[in-house]
Each structure stands twice: as structure tokens, then as C-alpha cells.
Amino acid sequence: MSKERIGFIGVGLMGHGMAKNIVEKGWPMTVLGHRNRAPVEDLKARGAAEATSARDLAEKSDIVVICVTGSPQVEAAVNGPEGLVSAGKPLLICDCSTSEPSSTIRLAAELAPKGITLIDAPLSRTPKDAEAGTLDVMVGGDPEAVERAWPVLDAFAQRIVKTGPVGTGHTMKLLNNFVSMGYAAIYAEALALGAKAGITPAVFDSVIRGGRMDCLFYQTFFKYVLERDRDAHKFTLANALKDTTYLAAFANAAGLANPVGAAVRNSFALAVNTGHAEDYVPMLSDIVAEMNGVKLVDS
């Protein structure tokens, strides 16, 4: 049986690896051009075609995977001028972005009468995992649509977890990022406090690493802290602020007091508003240290 045609929007840090795995595992693929031509040209060399617009991509696809910054970009790709909807044909859309759950639920309801099914399939892990095809995926949506999308998701995932109806994937993603960004804020503050007291990052790490508080996120964070590897965890502070802001809106809509979430968000708001939006999450450690008059590395 022939494989469905896949469209892909958003071949950036995460999307390039995902798309690479899909096309290399035999799916016919069309990608939407990007201002950064390198990943587009790489995918074309692997056999992908390039669309001139989201509408053109929809006309050439059965399933469309979207991996962009957040809800505004998803809605623009779907409903904007020359968007996916303008093709006027049935589609299955898999939103792998970190989107706002309320937007996802509303958009799915709007698209259904037009013959377009939307499921949310956000991601966990790093761009290196995207390249290796070992991402974690949280997927919410109609069970039949999820089963249809499963082989495509499986092309770039090592683990897929069904979370429930549409919107629950993005809800779980916000909870996941709240935990991870919470760790990042705690690590940064603990390191600064340690530096004030004469505890070096190396000493801190010698206690935490291998103990009960060790984890994969800790290890990528500290690969930057100790080795100064800028690419250890390529997730920007701007995206961290976006996700914790989405979480705040979600908590507010649910009528939930979330003082810890607010504190975590403010850590990233402070970093972004002092000119560090495009730095990566582990670099928060340097920012917090500098604001407190200490350094984590010798000059």
C-alpha cells in the first residue's frame, strides 16, 4: 500500500530532523520554504519537494505536520492568506508546536466542518534527538486520526504517549515544560547562591550528578555550565518565556493559583527583557549569576 503524502511546515531546529527522518523512511514529502535555506536545500537533496505556499503544500499533501514557534504561527499557517484551509480539501494536521491549548481546541472545532482534522502532537527532548529520530511525543485527538498519524510520528519518535482528546497533548507539553523550566530556574539560582558562598559549579555537580536529583535535563544544562557547550540544549530563553506565559494563561483560565509557575516565568522574563532572548536555557545560569555580582567561570 502506498504511503500518504506528507507536508511539513517549520523545518527549523527541531523540524529539520523530524522531516529528515520522515523522508528517509519513505514518505513522499513537500516542505514549505524557510528564510534559512540550508535545511530546505538539505531536505530537497534527500528527495523532498518544495511548496511555494501553505496552500500549495496542502494541495500536494494528505497529512501536514506543523512545527513552528506557537499558536499565532500555527493559526497563520492554517488560516492566513494562502493558508492550508484555502486549498479547500480534507487534511489531517498534526501540530507538533508548543501551542496554547485553548487555541488548539478552538481551531480543531473550526476546522472539523471543513473536513480538516487537527491533532496536537508536541515534542519533548532536543534537536539532537530530532535528528536521531528519538523524540518523545504527546498526542491528543480523535483516536482514528491519532492511529492514522502514528506511523508518521513514529518515524521521528522513540516514545509516543496518547494523552486524550484534542488539546490534551499541548496541555501536557506545558506541564512538561513547567517542570523542566522550573528546574532550570532552580539550577541557575542555586549556582549563583553557591558562588556567593564559594561553592564552584564543579563542586555542586560532584554532589548532584549520580544522585537522586540527577536527570537528563540536568546533564544537558550542566554540559553548558561546566564545558561551555553553547549547543548542549538549544532551546531559547524567548521560547521558555513563551511557554511559561502559556502556562500562566492556562492556569488562570482553570482558576488555579500557581505562585511557583509565576516565579519561574519571571526568571525567564527577566532574562529576555535584559537582552538575552536568543540565548539558550542553560545560559540563564550566567545571567542570574551576573545579576547577583558573581561569575560561574573565571574570566
C-alpha positions as CSV (number, residue, x, y, z in Angstrom):
1,M,0.0,0.0,0.0
2,S,1.4,3.4,-1.0
3,K,2.3,5.8,1.8
4,E,0.3,9.1,2.3
5,R,1.8,12.3,1.1
6,I,3.3,14.4,3.9
7,G,3.6,18.2,4.0
8,F,5.9,19.8,6.6
9,I,5.8,23.4,7.8
10,G,8.7,24.6,10.1
11,V,12.0,22.9,9.2
12,G,14.0,24.7,11.9
13,L,16.0,23.4,14.9
14,M,13.5,20.6,15.6
15,G,11.7,20.4,12.3
16,H,14.6,19.6,10.1
17,G,15.5,16.4,11.9
18,M,11.9,15.3,12.1
19,A,11.4,15.9,8.3
20,K,14.7,14.2,7.5
21,N,13.5,11.1,9.3
22,I,10.1,11.1,7.6
23,V,11.5,11.5,4.0
24,E,14.3,9.0,4.6
25,K,11.8,6.4,5.8
26,G,10.0,6.5,2.5
27,W,7.1,9.1,2.7
28,P,6.6,11.4,-0.2
29,M,7.3,14.9,1.3
30,T,6.7,18.5,0.4
31,V,8.2,21.2,2.6
32,L,7.4,24.9,2.9
33,G,10.3,27.2,2.2
34,H,12.0,29.0,5.0
35,R,14.2,32.1,5.2
36,N,17.0,29.8,6.4
37,R,17.6,27.9,3.1
38,A,20.1,25.3,4.4
39,P,17.6,22.9,6.0
40,V,15.3,23.2,3.0
41,E,18.0,22.5,0.5
42,D,19.2,19.6,2.6
43,L,15.7,18.0,2.6
44,K,15.4,18.6,-1.1
45,A,18.6,16.8,-1.7
46,R,17.1,13.9,0.3
47,G,14.1,13.7,-2.0
48,A,11.6,16.3,-0.7
49,A,9.8,18.8,-2.9
50,E,9.3,22.4,-2.0
51,A,6.0,24.2,-1.9
52,T,5.5,27.9,-2.8
53,S,2.8,28.5,-0.1
54,A,0.9,26.7,2.6
55,R,-2.0,26.4,0.1
56,D,0.3,24.8,-2.5
57,L,1.7,22.4,0.2
58,A,-1.9,21.4,1.2
59,E,-2.8,20.6,-2.4
60,K,0.2,18.2,-2.6
61,S,-0.4,16.6,0.8
62,D,-2.7,14.2,2.7
63,I,-1.1,14.8,6.2
64,V,0.5,18.1,7.2
65,V,3.0,18.3,10.1
66,I,3.5,21.8,11.6
67,C,6.4,22.5,13.9
68,V,6.6,26.3,14.4
69,T,7.0,28.6,17.4
70,G,3.5,28.7,18.8
71,S,-0.2,29.3,18.3
72,P,0.0,32.6,16.3
73,Q,2.3,30.9,13.8
74,V,0.1,27.8,13.6
75,E,-3.1,29.9,13.0
76,A,-1.3,31.9,10.3
77,A,-0.2,28.7,8.5
78,V,-3.7,27.3,8.7
79,N,-6.0,30.3,8.2
80,G,-3.7,33.0,6.8
81,P,-3.7,34.3,3.2
82,E,-2.8,31.3,1.0
83,G,-3.0,29.1,4.2
84,L,-3.8,25.4,4.4
85,V,-7.6,26.0,4.6
86,S,-7.6,27.9,1.3
87,A,-6.8,24.7,-0.6
88,G,-10.4,23.6,0.2
89,K,-9.6,19.9,0.7
90,P,-9.7,17.4,3.5
91,L,-6.4,17.2,5.5
92,L,-5.1,15.7,8.7
93,I,-3.0,18.3,10.5
94,C,-0.5,17.3,13.2
95,D,0.5,20.3,15.3
96,C,3.9,19.5,16.8
97,S,4.5,23.0,18.0
98,T,4.2,24.1,21.6
99,S,0.8,25.8,21.3
100,E,-1.8,27.2,23.7
101,P,-4.4,24.5,24.4
102,S,-7.4,26.9,24.2
103,S,-6.2,27.9,20.7
104,T,-5.8,24.3,19.7
105,I,-9.3,23.3,20.9
106,R,-10.9,26.2,19.2
107,L,-9.0,25.7,15.9
108,A,-9.9,22.0,15.8
109,A,-13.6,22.8,16.2
110,E,-13.4,25.4,13.4
111,L,-11.7,23.1,11.0
112,A,-13.9,20.0,11.5
113,P,-16.8,21.2,9.4
114,K,-14.3,21.9,6.5
115,G,-13.2,18.3,6.5
116,I,-9.9,19.1,8.2
117,T,-8.9,17.1,11.4
118,L,-6.4,18.7,13.8
119,I,-4.5,16.7,16.4
120,D,-1.9,18.1,18.8
121,A,1.4,16.2,18.9
122,P,4.0,18.3,20.8
123,L,7.5,17.1,21.4
124,S,10.0,16.6,24.2
125,R,13.8,16.2,24.1
126,T,16.3,18.1,21.9
127,P,17.2,18.9,18.3
128,K,19.8,16.1,18.5
129,D,17.0,13.7,19.3
130,A,15.0,15.1,16.4
131,E,18.0,14.3,14.1
132,A,18.3,10.8,15.6
133,G,14.6,10.1,15.5
134,T,14.4,9.6,19.2
135,L,11.9,12.4,20.3
136,D,9.1,11.9,22.8
137,V,5.7,12.8,21.5
138,M,2.5,13.6,23.5
139,V,-0.5,13.3,21.2
140,G,-4.1,14.4,21.7
141,G,-7.0,14.0,19.3
142,D,-9.6,11.7,17.8
143,P,-8.4,8.1,18.2
144,E,-8.8,7.3,14.5
145,A,-6.9,10.4,13.5
146,V,-4.1,9.5,16.0
147,E,-3.8,6.0,14.6
148,R,-3.6,7.4,11.1
149,A,-0.8,9.8,12.1
150,W,1.0,7.2,14.3
151,P,3.4,5.8,11.6
152,V,4.5,9.3,10.6
153,L,5.1,10.3,14.3
154,D,6.9,7.0,14.8
155,A,9.4,8.0,12.1
156,F,10.9,10.6,14.4
157,A,9.9,9.4,17.9
158,Q,11.2,6.8,20.3
159,R,8.1,7.1,22.5
160,I,4.5,8.3,21.8
161,V,2.1,8.8,24.6
162,K,-1.7,9.2,24.0
163,T,-2.9,12.0,26.3
164,G,-6.7,12.1,25.4
165,P,-8.9,14.4,23.4
166,V,-7.5,17.2,21.2
167,G,-5.8,19.9,23.3
168,T,-4.5,17.5,26.0
169,G,-1.2,17.0,24.1
170,H,-0.5,20.7,24.3
171,T,-1.7,20.8,27.9
172,M,0.8,18.0,28.9
173,K,3.5,19.8,27.0
174,L,3.0,22.9,29.0
175,L,3.2,20.9,32.2
176,N,6.3,19.1,31.0
177,N,8.0,22.4,30.2
178,F,6.9,23.9,33.5
179,V,8.8,21.1,35.3
180,S,11.9,21.4,33.1
181,M,12.0,25.3,33.0
182,G,11.4,25.2,36.8
183,Y,14.5,23.0,37.2
184,A,16.4,25.5,35.0
185,A,15.4,28.4,37.2
186,I,16.3,26.5,40.3
187,Y,19.7,25.4,39.0
188,A,20.5,29.0,38.0
189,E,19.6,30.4,41.4
190,A,21.3,27.6,43.3
191,L,24.5,28.1,41.3
192,A,24.5,31.8,42.0
193,L,23.9,31.3,45.7
194,G,26.7,28.7,45.7
195,A,29.1,31.1,44.0
196,K,28.3,33.7,46.7
197,A,29.3,31.2,49.3
198,G,32.4,29.9,47.5
199,I,30.9,26.7,46.1
200,T,32.0,26.2,42.5
201,P,29.8,24.7,39.8
202,A,32.2,21.7,39.7
203,V,31.7,21.0,43.4
204,F,27.9,21.5,43.0
205,D,27.9,19.0,40.2
206,S,30.0,16.4,42.1
207,V,27.3,16.3,44.7
208,I,24.2,16.2,42.4
209,R,25.5,14.1,39.5
210,G,24.7,10.4,40.0
211,G,22.5,11.2,43.0
212,R,18.7,11.2,43.2
213,M,18.4,14.8,41.8
214,D,20.3,13.8,38.6
215,C,18.4,13.6,35.3
216,L,19.0,14.0,31.6
217,F,17.8,17.6,31.7
218,Y,20.3,18.3,34.5
219,Q,23.1,16.8,32.4
220,T,22.4,18.9,29.3
221,F,22.1,22.0,31.4
222,F,25.4,21.3,33.1
223,K,27.2,20.4,29.9
224,Y,26.9,24.2,29.2
225,V,27.7,25.2,32.8
226,L,30.8,23.1,33.1
227,E,32.0,22.7,29.5
228,R,30.6,25.9,28.0
229,D,29.0,24.0,25.2
230,R,26.5,26.5,23.8
231,D,24.7,23.8,21.8
232,A,24.1,21.5,24.8
233,H,20.4,22.4,25.0
234,K,19.3,24.5,22.0
235,F,16.1,26.0,23.4
236,T,15.9,29.7,23.6
237,L,15.0,31.8,26.6
238,A,12.4,33.5,24.4
239,N,10.7,30.2,23.9
240,A,11.0,29.4,27.6
241,L,9.2,32.7,28.4
242,K,6.5,31.9,25.7
243,D,5.8,28.5,27.2
244,T,5.7,29.7,30.8
245,T,3.4,32.5,29.7
246,Y,1.1,30.0,28.0
247,L,1.1,28.0,31.3
248,A,0.1,31.2,33.2
249,A,-2.8,31.8,30.9
250,F,-3.9,28.2,31.1
251,A,-3.7,28.2,35.0
252,N,-5.7,31.5,35.0
253,A,-8.4,30.1,32.8
254,A,-8.6,27.0,35.0
255,G,-8.9,29.2,38.1
256,L,-5.7,27.8,39.6
257,A,-3.3,29.7,41.8
258,N,0.2,29.0,40.5
259,P,2.7,31.0,42.5
260,V,5.7,28.7,41.6
261,G,4.8,29.0,37.9
262,A,4.7,32.8,38.2
263,A,8.2,32.8,39.8
264,V,9.6,30.5,37.1
265,R,8.1,32.7,34.4
266,N,9.6,35.8,36.0
267,S,13.0,34.3,35.9
268,F,12.8,34.0,32.1
269,A,11.0,37.4,31.7
270,L,14.0,39.0,33.5
271,A,16.5,37.2,31.2
272,V,14.6,38.1,28.0
273,N,13.9,41.7,29.0
274,T,17.6,42.3,29.7
275,G,18.6,41.4,26.1
276,H,19.1,37.6,26.3
277,A,16.1,36.4,24.3
278,E,18.1,34.3,21.8
279,D,20.4,32.8,24.3
280,Y,19.7,29.2,25.3
281,V,18.1,28.0,28.5
282,P,21.3,26.8,30.3
283,M,22.7,30.4,29.8
284,L,20.2,31.5,32.4
285,S,22.8,30.4,35.0
286,D,25.3,33.1,33.8
287,I,22.5,35.8,33.7
288,V,21.4,35.1,37.3
289,A,25.0,35.0,38.5
290,E,25.8,38.3,36.8
291,M,22.8,40.0,38.3
292,N,24.0,38.9,41.7
293,G,27.5,40.1,41.1
294,V,29.2,36.7,40.8
295,K,30.7,34.6,38.0
296,L,30.4,30.9,37.4
297,V,33.7,30.8,35.4
298,D,36.9,32.6,35.8
299,S,37.4,35.4,33.3
